[in-house]
Amino acid sequence: MRNRIAKTTTILPPLPEDNFLCAFGHIFAGGYAAGYYSYKWAEVLSADAFAAFEEAGLANEKAVAATGKRYQDTVLALGGSLPPMEVFKAFRGREPSTEPLLRHNGLVNAS
C-alpha cells in the first residue's frame, strides 16, 4: 500500500528499507500531538473564514468588500481583546464549521 500511495504523493519512490509510516513518532512522542491538532484547527478557521467570502460571491466586488469590512471590524479589530471563539462568532455569526475545510480538500461535495 505504501508504494501505491507514494506513486501519487512523492517525488522519489521510497527506499525498500524506509519505514517512515511505521516510525513517525514525532506526532505521538514529546507532546507535539497538540501542535498538530492546532495546525488542523487553524485550517478549519481559515477555510471557514474564506467560506464567508465564497458565500458572499467571489465575483461580487461589493459583497466581497462588505465581507472584508466585517472581517476587519471583527477578527482584525478585536484581535485578542475577546476570547477567540467570540471573535470568530462575531465575524461568522456562528461557531466554526469543518464543512468548508472538507469541501476545499475535496472530501465532500460542494453544495
Protein Blocks (a to p, Z undefined) as FASTA:
>chain_A
ZZmmmmmmcfbdcdfklcklmmmmklmgghlmmmmmmmmmmmmmmmmmmmmmmmnopklm
klmmmmmmmmmmmmmmnmmmbcfklmmmmmnopacdfklmmmmnopaccZZ
